Amino acid sequence: FAGSVFGEQKEIEVERLATCARCAGVGAEPGTSPIACRGCGGTGEVQSVRRSIFGTVMTASACPTCGGSGEEIPDRCEDCAGEGRVRAPGTVTFDVPAGVLDGMDLRVSGQGNAGVAGGPAGDLIVGVDVEQSSAFERQGQDLYGVLDVTITQATLGGELEIDTLDGPERLRIEPGTESGSVVRLKGKGVPHLQRRGRGDLFVTLHVLTPRDLSKEERSLLERLAELQGESAGGNGAAPRELRRPQFRS
């Protein structure tokens, strides 16, 4: 996950078509050479003539004997059977750009199959599969996380430490914070691809309901309930209307 955020260098194993070492990509046994195709005379094309109501029509197509190469190989290479290329395993090292998205394809130039007849090699297309993070959920370049706060921290406010991709950050909790409130940390998300800047980190505050209270803690909460005119047995005021999460920067 971190590699998709900040970028990293990866090494993967691939199987590609490589230039045949025995014939150096020619396709013929060492000491022999291809000859001009007898089917097309070395042009790689054959022509056909047909008559229609519009007159005589001449068409050209790839030679079926040589496949359009213009050459025949009387004595084919034993290793590649005249193809000039063989399958070979290897490793490729490439850079993963910062901010890459799950499901994207990366193009590694010149690391694909060897070219035909000594031509340039193709490109290697690598599919990106980003591992999930246990701490954050990613949506585009923004990150989303949850932070637990105690009922006293939510009521009285204060500062808490939260882990971000850049390390620990101090997060200000305003007095009277409700569960579900969202705090936005600008620029603490994922870098944008091909432009400057980063997304944001949105932290949802989850107020914890205290359990397994000591006698003293329960007494304090019961006293608070009395001061607010509530019933500790659950027969207090009617529930308030639910609110949407409030965002603040």
MIDRENPA-910726 format. One record per atom (N, C-alpha, C, O): x, y, z; residue number from 1. Coordinates in steps of 0.1 Angstrom, whole numbers. Each point is the difference from the previous one (the first is absolute). Layout:
BEGIN
- X|Y|Z|NUM
...
This chain:
BEGIN
- 8|-12|0|1
- -8|12|0|1
- 9|13|0|1
- -3|9|-8|1
- 13|-9|17|2
- 8|12|1|2
- 8|2|-13|2
- 2|11|-4|2
- 1|-22|-3|3
- 7|2|-13|3
- -8|6|-11|3
- 5|8|-8|3
- -18|-10|9|4
- -9|7|-10|4
- -2|14|3|4
- -4|8|-8|4
- 6|-4|21|5
- -2|14|4|5
- 13|8|-3|5
- -1|11|-6|5
- 12|-16|10|6
- 13|8|-2|6
- 8|-4|-12|6
- 10|6|-3|6
- -14|-17|-3|7
- 8|-6|-11|7
- 11|-9|5|7
- 5|2|12|7
- 0|-11|-20|8
- 10|-9|4|8
- 6|-7|-13|8
- -6|1|-10|8
- 17|-8|12|9
- 6|-7|-10|9
- -3|-15|2|9
- 1|-5|11|9
- -6|-2|-22|10
- -4|-14|1|10
- 8|-8|-10|10
- 5|5|-10|10
- -3|-17|14|11
- 6|-10|-9|11
- -9|-12|-1|11
- -4|-6|10|11
- 1|2|-22|12
- -9|-11|-3|12
- 6|-10|-9|12
- 9|3|-8|12
- -14|-15|9|13
- 5|-11|-10|13
- -10|-1|-11|13
- -12|-1|2|13
- 17|0|-14|14
- -9|-1|-12|14
- 6|-10|-9|14
- 12|-3|0|14
- -20|-2|-9|15
- 4|-9|-11|15
- -3|7|-13|15
- -12|3|-3|15
- 22|-1|-5|16
- -1|8|-12|16
- 6|-7|-12|16
- 8|-10|2|16
- -11|14|-14|17
- 7|-5|-12|17
- 13|8|-1|17
- 0|12|-2|17
- 11|-19|2|18
- 13|6|-1|18
- 6|-4|-13|18
- -3|-11|-6|18
- 13|19|1|19
- 7|-4|-12|19
- 7|-13|2|19
- 7|-2|9|19
- -8|-7|-19|20
- 6|-13|1|20
- 15|2|-1|20
- 6|6|-9|20
- 1|-12|19|21
- 15|2|1|21
- 7|-8|-11|21
- 10|3|-5|21
- -16|-15|1|22
- 6|-9|-9|22
- 1|7|-14|22
- 11|-1|-7|22
- -22|7|2|23
- 0|6|-13|23
- 0|15|0|23
- 0|6|-11|23
- 1|0|23|24
- 1|15|1|24
- -13|6|-6|24
- 1|11|-5|24
- -12|-18|5|25
- -13|6|-4|25
- -3|-2|-15|25
- -10|4|-5|25
- 20|-10|-2|26
- -2|-2|-15|26
- -10|-11|-3|26
- -8|1|-9|26
- 8|-12|17|27
- -9|-11|-2|27
- 6|-12|-7|27
- -6|-10|-1|27
- 18|12|-5|28
- 7|-10|-7|28
- 11|-6|8|28
- 6|6|9|28
- -3|-19|-12|29
- 12|-6|7|29
- 13|8|-3|29
- 2|5|-11|29
- 6|-5|22|30
- 13|7|-3|30
- 7|-5|-12|30
- 1|-12|-2|30
- 5|21|-6|31
- 7|-4|-12|31
- -9|0|-12|31
- 5|-2|-11|31
- -18|4|13|32
- -10|0|-11|32
- -7|14|0|32
- 1|7|10|32
- -8|-4|-21|33
- -7|12|-1|33
- -14|-2|-6|33
- -2|-9|-8|33
- -7|18|11|34
- -13|0|-7|34
- 2|3|-15|34
- 10|6|-4|34
- -20|-11|-4|35
- 1|3|-14|35
- -13|8|-4|35
- -10|0|8|35
- 10|6|-19|36
- -12|7|-5|36
- -11|-10|-2|36
- 2|-11|-5|36
- -14|15|9|37
- -12|-9|-1|37
- -3|-3|-14|37
- 0|9|-9|37
- -2|-22|6|38
- -3|-4|-14|38
- -14|3|-3|38
- -4|0|-12|38
- -4|2|22|39
- -14|3|-3|39
- -3|14|-5|39
- -9|2|-7|39
- 17|7|12|40
- -3|14|-3|40
- 12|7|-6|40
- 0|12|-3|40
- 12|-19|2|41
- 12|6|-5|41
- 6|10|9|41
- 9|8|-4|41
- -12|-9|17|42
- 6|8|10|42
- -7|13|3|42
- 4|8|8|42
- -16|-6|-15|43
- -7|13|3|43
- -9|-1|12|43
- -3|10|6|43
- 0|-23|-2|44
- -9|-1|11|44
- -15|1|-3|44
- -9|-2|9|44
- 6|5|-22|45
- -14|1|-4|45
- -3|-8|-12|45
- 9|-3|-9|45
- -21|-1|7|46
- -4|-7|-12|46
- -12|8|-5|46
- -8|5|7|46
- 7|-4|-20|47
- -11|8|-6|47
- -10|-10|-7|47
- 4|-10|-6|47
- -16|14|6|48
- -11|-7|-7|48
- -8|9|-8|48
- -2|12|3|48
- -3|-17|-14|49
- -8|8|-9|49
- -13|-6|-2|49
- -2|-12|-2|49
- -9|20|3|50
- -13|-5|-2|50
- -8|10|-8|50
- 3|12|0|50
- -13|-17|-7|51
- -8|9|-8|51
- -13|2|6|51
- -6|-9|7|51
- 1|21|-8|52
- -13|4|6|52
- -8|9|-10|52
- 6|3|-11|52
- -18|1|15|53
- -7|9|-9|53
- 6|13|-2|53
- -3|8|-9|53
- 13|-5|19|54
- 7|13|-1|54
- 13|-1|-8|54
- 7|10|-1|54
- -4|-22|-3|55
- 12|-2|-7|55
- 10|-10|7|55
- -5|-7|8|55
- 17|8|-12|56
- 10|-9|6|56
- 5|6|14|56
- 4|12|0|56
- -4|-20|10|57
- 4|4|13|57
- 12|-8|5|57
- 0|-12|0|57
- 11|19|3|58
- 12|-7|5|58
- 2|3|15|58
- -1|11|4|58
- 3|-22|3|59
- 2|2|15|59
- 13|-7|4|59
- 5|-9|-7|59
- 0|14|18|60
- 13|-6|5|60
- -3|-4|15|60
- -7|6|7|60
- 13|-18|-4|61
- -2|-5|14|61
- 14|-6|4|61
- 8|-3|-8|61
- -7|0|21|62
- 12|-6|5|62
- 2|-14|-6|62
- -9|-7|-2|62
- 22|5|-1|63
- 3|-13|-6|63
- -3|-12|10|63
- 5|1|11|63
- -12|-11|-15|64
- -3|-11|9|64
- 12|-9|2|64
- 0|-7|10|64
- 10|8|-18|65
- 11|-9|2|65
- 10|6|11|65
- 4|-8|8|65
- -2|21|-9|66
- 10|6|10|66
- -7|8|10|66
- 7|5|9|66
- -20|-3|-10|67
- -8|8|10|67
- 3|15|-1|67
- -3|7|9|67
- 9|-3|-20|68
- 2|14|-3|68
- 14|4|3|68
- 4|12|-2|68
- 5|-21|7|69
- 14|4|3|69
- 8|1|-12|69
- 10|7|0|69
- -13|-14|-11|70
- 8|0|-12|70
- 11|-10|0|70
- 8|0|-10|70
- -7|-8|20|71
- 11|-9|2|71
- -5|-14|3|71
- -10|-2|7|71
- 18|-8|-11|72
- -2|-14|4|72
- 13|-4|8|72
- 11|4|-3|72
- -13|-13|12|73
- 11|-6|8|73
- 1|-15|-3|73
- -7|-8|6|73
- 16|4|-15|74
- 1|-14|-3|74
- 4|-8|12|74
- -4|-11|2|74
- 14|16|5|75
- 5|-7|12|75
- -3|7|13|75
- 8|9|4|75
- -19|-12|2|76
- -4|8|11|76
- 8|-3|13|76
- 5|-11|2|76
- -4|21|6|77
- 8|-1|13|77
- -6|-10|9|77
- -13|-1|1|77
- 21|-8|5|78
- -5|-10|8|78
- -6|5|13|78
- -9|-6|6|78
- 14|17|-1|79
- -5|5|13|79
- -14|8|-1|79
- -8|-2|8|79
- 7|9|-19|80
- -13|9|-1|80
- -9|-5|-11|80
- -10|6|-3|80
- 14|-17|-5|81
- -8|-5|-11|81
- -3|11|-10|81
- -10|0|-7|81
- 20|9|5|82
- -1|10|-11|82
- -7|12|4|82
- -1|10|-8|82
- -4|-9|21|83
- -7|12|4|83
- 9|12|4|83
- -4|11|-1|83
- 16|-14|4|84
- 10|10|4|84
- -1|5|14|84
- 7|8|5|84
- -18|-13|3|85
- -2|3|13|85
- -3|-12|8|85
- -6|-10|-5|85
- 9|10|18|86
- -3|-11|9|86
- -5|6|13|86
- 3|11|4|86
- -11|-19|3|87
- -5|4|13|87
- 10|-2|11|87
- 7|-10|0|87
- -5|21|8|88
- 10|0|10|88
- -4|7|12|88
- -6|11|-1|88
- 8|-16|13|89
- -3|7|13|89
- 10|11|2|89
- 11|0|-4|89
- -15|10|12|90
- 9|11|3|90
- -7|9|11|90
- -11|-2|4|90
- 19|12|0|91
- -5|10|10|91
- 0|14|-6|91
- 8|3|-9|91
- -18|5|13|92
- -1|13|-5|92
- -1|9|12|92
- -9|-2|9|92
- 16|13|-8|93
- 0|10|11|93
- -6|13|-6|93
- 4|4|-11|93
- -14|1|18|94
- -7|12|-5|94
- -5|9|12|94
- 0|-5|11|94
- -3|17|-14|95
- -5|9|10|95
- -15|1|1|95
- -6|2|-11|95
- 1|-3|22|96
- -15|2|2|96
- -2|15|4|96
- 6|4|10|96
- -13|4|-18|97
- -2|14|4|97
- -8|2|12|97
- -9|-8|3|97
- 12|19|4|98
- -8|3|12|98
- -15|4|-4|98
- -2|7|-10|98
- -7|-13|18|99
- -14|3|-3|99
- -7|-10|-9|99
- -11|3|-4|99
- 18|-13|0|100
- -6|-10|-10|100
- -13|-6|6|100
- -1|-2|12|100
- -8|-1|-20|101
- -13|-5|4|101
- -1|-15|-3|101
- 6|-5|-9|101
- -14|-2|18|102
- -3|-14|-2|102
- -6|-2|-14|102
- -10|7|-3|102
- 14|-17|-4|103
- -5|-3|-13|103
- 6|7|-12|103
- -3|-3|-11|103
- 12|12|14|104
- 7|7|-11|104
- 10|-9|-7|104
- 4|-10|6|104
- -1|13|-18|105
- 11|-7|-8|105
- 12|10|-1|105
- -2|11|-4|105
- 13|-17|7|106
- 13|8|-2|106
- 7|-5|-12|106
- 1|-13|-2|106
- 4|21|-6|107
- 8|-3|-12|107
- 15|1|3|107
- 5|11|3|107
- 2|-22|-5|108
- 15|0|2|108
- 6|-1|-14|108
- 0|-10|-6|108
- 5|21|2|109
- 5|1|-14|109
- 12|-9|-3|109
- 9|-1|8|109
- -10|-6|-19|110
- 11|-9|-5|110
- 2|-12|8|110
- 10|-7|-2|110
- -19|3|11|111
- 2|-12|8|111
- -10|-11|-4|111
- -2|-10|8|111
- -4|11|-20|112
- -9|-11|-4|112
- 7|-10|-8|112
- 12|-3|2|112
- -19|-4|-11|113
- 6|-10|-9|113
- 10|6|-9|113
- -1|12|-5|113
- 12|-20|1|114
- 10|5|-9|114
- -7|2|-14|114
- -10|-8|-3|114
- 15|17|-5|115
- -6|3|-13|115
- 3|-11|-10|115
- 9|-8|2|115
- -18|7|-12|116
- 2|-10|-10|116
- 11|4|-10|116
- 2|12|-3|116
- 7|-22|0|117
- 11|3|-9|117
- 9|11|4|117
- 4|8|-8|117
- -1|-8|21|118
- 9|11|5|118
- -7|13|2|118
- 8|10|3|118
- -21|-9|-4|119
- -6|13|2|119
- 0|4|15|119
- 4|-8|9|119
- -9|20|-6|120
- 0|5|14|120
- -10|-8|9|120
- -10|-5|-5|120
- 14|3|17|121
- -8|-7|10|121
- -13|8|3|121
- 0|12|-1|121
- -11|-19|4|122
- -12|6|4|122
- 0|5|14|122
- 10|-1|7|122
- -21|5|-2|123
- -1|5|14|123
- -7|-11|9|123
- -7|-8|-5|123
- 10|9|18|124
- -6|-9|9|124
- -11|8|8|124
- 2|10|5|124
- -14|-16|-5|125
- -11|6|6|125
- -2|-7|14|125
- -3|-12|0|125
- 3|19|11|126
- -1|-5|13|126
- -13|5|7|126
- -2|12|1|126
- -6|-22|3|127
- -12|4|7|127
- 2|2|14|127
- 8|-7|7|127
- -14|18|-1|128
- 3|4|14|128
- -11|-6|9|128
- -12|2|-2|128
- 16|-9|12|129
- -9|-5|10|129
- 4|5|14|129
- 10|-5|6|129
- -17|15|-1|130
- 4|7|12|130
- -5|-7|12|130
- -12|-3|1|130
- 21|-1|9|131
- -4|-6|12|131
- -9|9|8|131
- 2|13|0|131
- -12|-18|7|132
- -9|8|9|132
- 8|4|13|132
- 9|-8|4|132
- -13|19|1|133
- 6|5|13|133
- -10|-3|11|133
- -12|1|-1|133
- 18|-5|12|134
- -8|-3|12|134
- -4|13|7|134
- -9|0|9|134
- 16|11|-12|135
- -3|12|7|135
- -8|10|-8|135
- -8|8|6|135
- 9|-8|-19|136
- -7|10|-8|136
- -8|-7|-12|136
- 4|-11|-4|136
- -14|18|0|137
- -7|-4|-12|137
- 2|11|-10|137
- -1|12|3|137
- 5|-16|-15|138
- 3|10|-10|138
- -11|1|-10|138
- -6|-10|-5|138
- 3|23|1|139
- -10|3|-10|139
- 7|11|-9|139
- 1|11|4|139
- 4|-16|-16|140
- 7|10|-8|140
- 13|3|7|140
- 8|-8|4|140
- -6|21|-2|141
- 12|5|7|141
- -2|4|14|141
- 9|4|7|141
- -21|-6|-2|142
- -4|3|14|142
- 1|-13|8|142
- -3|-11|-5|142
- 6|13|18|143
- 0|-12|9|143
- -10|3|11|143
- -3|11|4|143
- -3|-22|1|144
- -10|0|11|144
- 4|-9|11|144
- 4|-11|-2|144
- -5|16|15|145
- 4|-8|11|145
- -10|3|12|145
- -8|9|-1|145
- 9|-17|11|146
- -8|1|12|146
- 8|2|12|146
- 10|-7|2|146
- -13|16|7|147
- 7|2|13|147
- -9|-1|11|147
- -10|7|1|147
- 13|-16|9|148
- -8|-2|12|148
- 3|11|10|148
- 12|3|2|148
- -22|3|4|149
- 2|10|10|149
- -9|-4|12|149
- -11|-5|-2|149
- 16|8|14|150
- -9|-3|12|150
- -10|11|1|150
- 0|10|-6|150
- -10|-14|15|151
- -11|10|2|151
- 4|12|6|151
- -5|11|-2|151
- 16|-12|11|152
- 5|13|6|152
- 8|8|-9|152
- -1|12|0|152
- 8|-18|-9|153
- 8|7|-11|153
- -10|7|-9|153
- 3|12|-4|153
- -14|-19|0|154
- -9|6|-9|154
- -8|12|7|154
- -3|10|-6|154
- 1|-11|19|155
- -7|10|8|155
- 8|12|3|155
- -4|12|-2|155
- 17|-15|7|156
- 8|11|4|156
- 10|5|-11|156
- 5|11|1|156
- -3|-19|-11|157
- 9|4|-10|157
- 15|-3|3|157
- 2|-5|11|157
- 7|8|-20|158
- 14|-3|3|158
- 7|-3|-13|158
- -5|3|-11|158
- 17|-9|13|159
- 8|-4|-12|159
- 3|-15|1|159
- 3|-5|11|159
- -4|-1|-22|160
- 4|-14|-1|160
- 10|-2|-12|160
- 1|8|-9|160
- 7|-19|11|161
- 9|-3|-11|161
- -5|-10|-9|161
- -6|-11|4|161
- 7|13|-17|162
- -5|-9|-10|162
- 11|-3|-10|162
- 8|8|-4|162
- -8|-21|0|163
- 10|-4|-10|163
- -4|4|-14|163
- -12|-3|-4|163
- 20|9|-4|164
- -2|3|-14|164
- 11|-6|-8|164
- 9|-6|5|164
- -10|8|-18|165
- 10|-6|-9|165
- 13|7|2|165
- 11|-6|-3|165
- -11|18|8|166
- 12|8|3|166
- 5|-2|14|166
- 10|7|4|166
- -16|-15|4|167
- 4|-2|14|167
- -11|6|9|167
- -11|4|-4|167
- 14|-4|17|168
- -10|5|10|168
- -4|15|-2|168
- 9|8|-3|168
- -21|-5|5|169
- -5|14|-1|169
- -9|2|12|169
- -7|-9|5|169
- 7|22|0|170
- -8|4|11|170
- -13|5|-5|170
- -1|8|-9|170
- -10|-14|14|171
- -14|3|-5|171
- -7|7|11|171
- -2|-5|11|171
- -4|17|-14|172
- -7|7|10|172
- -15|-5|0|172
- -7|0|-10|172
- 3|-3|23|173
- -14|-4|2|173
- -7|11|7|173
- 3|4|11|173
- -13|1|-18|174
- -8|12|6|174
- -9|-5|11|174
- -6|-11|-1|174
- 4|19|11|175
- -10|-4|11|175
- -14|-2|-6|175
- -4|8|-9|175
- -2|-18|14|176
- -14|-3|-5|176
- 0|-7|-13|176
- -11|0|-7|176
- 22|-7|3|177
- 0|-7|-12|177
- -10|-12|0|177
- 0|-8|10|177
- -8|6|-20|178
- -9|-11|-1|178
- 6|-12|-8|178
- 8|2|-9|178
- -12|-14|13|179
- 4|-11|-8|179
- -4|1|-14|179
- -12|3|-3|179
- 21|-6|-7|180
- -3|2|-14|180
- 5|13|-6|180
- -1|1|-12|180
- 6|8|21|181
- 6|12|-6|181
- 12|-4|-8|181
- 7|-9|3|181
- -4|17|-13|182
- 11|-3|-9|182
- 10|12|0|182
- -4|11|-2|182
- 16|-14|4|183
- 11|10|0|183
- 8|-2|-13|183
- 4|-11|-4|183
- -1|22|-3|184
- 7|-1|-13|184
- 14|5|2|184
- 2|11|5|184
- 8|-19|-9|185
- 14|3|1|185
- 4|3|-15|185
- 2|-10|-7|185
- 0|22|4|186
- 3|4|-14|186
- 14|-5|-4|186
- 10|2|8|186
- -9|-7|-20|187
- 13|-4|-5|187
- 7|-12|6|187
- 11|-3|-1|187
- -19|-5|9|188
- 5|-12|6|188
- -5|-13|-7|188
- 0|-11|6|188
- -5|13|-18|189
- -5|-12|-8|189
- 11|-5|-9|189
- 12|1|3|189
- -16|-5|-15|190
- 9|-6|-10|190
- 4|10|-10|190
- -9|8|-4|190
- 21|-8|0|191
- 5|9|-11|191
- -8|-2|-13|191
- -4|-11|-3|191
- 1|23|-4|192
- -7|-1|-12|192
- 10|-5|-11|192
- 12|4|0|192
- -17|-11|-9|193
- 8|-5|-12|193
- 2|12|-10|193
- -10|6|-3|193
- 22|-4|-1|194
- 3|9|-11|194
- -3|14|3|194
- -1|9|-9|194
- -1|-5|22|195
- -1|14|4|195
- 4|1|15|195
- 0|-10|7|195
- 2|22|-3|196
- 4|2|14|196
- -12|-1|9|196
- -12|0|-4|196
- 15|-1|17|197
- -10|-1|10|197
- -4|-14|4|197
- 3|-10|-6|197
- -10|10|17|198
- -5|-13|6|198
- -14|1|4|198
- -6|11|1|198
- -1|-22|0|199
- -13|0|5|199
- -1|2|15|199
- 11|4|6|199
- -22|-5|0|200
- -2|2|14|200
- -3|-12|8|200
- -3|-11|-6|200
- 5|12|19|201
- -3|-11|9|201
- -12|4|8|201
- 0|10|7|201
- -11|-18|-7|202
- -12|3|7|202
- -1|-10|12|202
- 0|-13|-2|202
- -1|18|14|203
- 0|-9|12|203
- -14|1|6|203
- -4|11|5|203
- -3|-22|-4|204
- -13|0|7|204
- 3|-3|15|204
- 7|-10|3|204
- -13|18|5|205
- 2|-2|15|205
- -11|-9|5|205
- -12|3|-2|205
- 16|-13|9|206
- -9|-10|6|206
- 1|1|15|206
- 10|-4|6|206
- -21|9|0|207
- 0|2|14|207
- -4|-14|7|207
- -10|-6|-3|207
- 19|2|12|208
- -2|-13|6|208
- -9|1|12|208
- 1|9|8|208
- -10|-18|-7|209
- -9|-1|12|209
- 7|-7|11|209
- 4|-12|-2|209
- -3|17|14|210
- 8|-7|10|210
- -7|-12|5|210
- -13|0|2|210
- 20|-11|1|211
- -5|-12|5|211
- 8|-5|12|211
- 11|6|2|211
- -16|-15|5|212
- 7|-5|12|212
- 4|11|9|212
- 12|1|4|212
- -21|8|0|213
- 3|11|8|213
- 2|-4|15|213
- -6|-9|5|213
- 16|16|1|214
- 2|-1|14|214
- -12|7|7|214
- -7|7|-6|214
- 6|-10|19|215
- -11|7|8|215
- 2|15|-1|215
- -10|7|-1|215
- 22|-2|2|216
- 2|14|0|216
- -3|6|-13|216
- -6|11|-1|216
- 10|-18|-10|217
- -4|5|-13|217
- -15|0|-3|217
- -5|10|-5|217
- -1|-20|10|218
- -15|-1|-2|218
- -7|11|8|218
- -9|6|-4|218
- 14|-3|16|219
- -5|10|9|219
- 1|14|-7|219
- -9|8|1|219
- 21|-6|-7|220
- 2|13|-6|220
- -10|2|-12|220
- -5|11|-2|220
- 3|-22|-6|221
- -9|1|-11|221
- -14|2|4|221
- -8|7|-6|221
- 4|-14|17|222
- -14|2|5|222
- -2|14|5|222
- -10|6|-1|222
- 21|0|7|223
- -1|13|5|223
- -2|10|-12|223
- -7|10|1|223
- 15|-13|-11|224
- -1|9|-12|224
- -14|-1|-6|224
- -6|10|-5|224
- 0|-22|5|225
- -13|-2|-5|225
- -10|8|8|225
- -10|6|-6|225
- 11|-6|19|226
- -9|8|9|226
- 1|14|-3|226
- -10|7|-1|226
- 23|-2|-1|227
- 2|14|-3|227
- -7|5|-13|227
- -4|11|-2|227
- 4|-21|-8|228
- -6|3|-13|228
- -15|-3|0|228
- -6|0|-11|228
- 1|-5|22|229
- -15|-3|0|229
- -3|-13|-7|229
- -11|-1|-5|229
- 20|-8|5|230
- -2|-13|-7|230
- -2|-11|10|230
- 4|2|12|230
- -10|-13|-17|231
- -2|-11|9|231
- 11|-10|-4|231
- 1|-4|-11|231
- 6|-1|22|232
- 11|-10|-3|232
- -6|-13|-4|232
- 8|-8|-5|232
- -21|6|7|233
- -6|-13|-4|233
- -4|0|-14|233
- -5|-11|-5|233
- 7|21|-3|234
- -4|0|-14|234
- -13|7|-3|234
- -4|-1|-11|234
- -3|7|21|235
- -13|6|-3|235
- 1|15|0|235
- -8|8|5|235
- 19|-3|-12|236
- 2|14|0|236
- -7|7|-12|236
- -11|-4|-3|236
- 17|14|-2|237
- -7|8|-10|237
- -1|-8|-13|237
- 7|-10|-2|237
- -16|15|-7|238
- -1|-6|-13|238
- 12|1|-9|238
- 8|10|2|238
- -5|-20|-10|239
- 12|1|-8|239
- 0|12|-10|239
- -11|4|-5|239
- 23|1|3|240
- 1|11|-10|240
- 0|-5|-14|240
- 3|-12|-2|240
- -6|21|-7|241
- 1|-3|-14|241
- 14|-3|-4|241
- 10|7|4|241
- -8|-18|-12|242
- 13|-4|-5|242
- 6|11|-9|242
- -7|6|-8|242
- 20|-3|9|243
- 6|10|-8|243
- 10|-7|-10|243
- 6|-11|3|243
- -4|18|-14|244
- 10|-5|-9|244
- 14|3|5|244
- 2|10|8|244
- 9|-18|-11|245
- 13|3|4|245
- 4|14|-4|245
- -2|4|-11|245
- 8|4|20|246
- 5|13|-3|246
- 14|0|-3|246
- 9|-5|7|246
- -5|12|-18|247
- 14|1|-4|247
- 6|13|4|247
- -7|10|0|247
- 19|-11|4|248
- 7|13|4|248
- 14|-2|-4|248
- 6|-11|0|248
- 1|22|-3|249
- 13|0|-4|249
- 9|4|11|249
- 13|1|-1|249
